[in-house]
Amino acid sequence: MEQYIGDGANLFITIVACLAGFGAALNILDVRKTKEENKSEEK
């Protein structure tokens, strides 16, 4: 396979994918924490 896009674009896409994954993980942790806080407040 020939590579039509330069290595810089691949690096950029990799960095964006890592940031998106990191953001999603933080969001999941925040949702879990919020659910636990809501449960403790209801009791």
C-alpha positions in Angstrom: 0.0 0.0 0.0 1.2 3.4 -0.9 0.9 6.2 1.7 -0.7 9.3 0.3 -0.8 11.2 3.5 2.3 12.2 5.3 3.5 10.8 8.7 2.5 14.1 10.3 -1.1 13.5 9.6 -0.9 10.0 11.1 0.7 11.4 14.2 -2.0 14.1 14.4 -4.8 11.5 14.1 -3.2 9.3 16.8 -2.9 12.2 19.2 -6.6 13.2 18.6 -7.7 9.6 19.1 -5.8 9.4 22.4 -7.3 12.7 23.6 -10.8 11.6 22.7 -10.3 8.3 24.5 -8.9 10.1 27.6 -11.8 12.5 27.6 -14.3 9.6 27.3 -12.7 7.8 30.2 -12.8 11.0 32.4 -16.5 11.4 31.4 -17.3 7.8 32.4 -15.5 8.3 35.8 -17.4 11.5 36.4 -20.8 9.9 35.6 -20.0 7.0 38.0 -19.0 9.5 40.7 -22.1 11.6 40.2 -24.3 8.5 40.5 -22.7 7.4 43.7 -23.1 11.0 45.2 -26.8 11.0 44.2 -27.3 7.6 45.9 -25.7 8.7 49.1 -27.7 12.0 49.2 -31.0 10.0 48.8 -30.4 7.9 51.8 
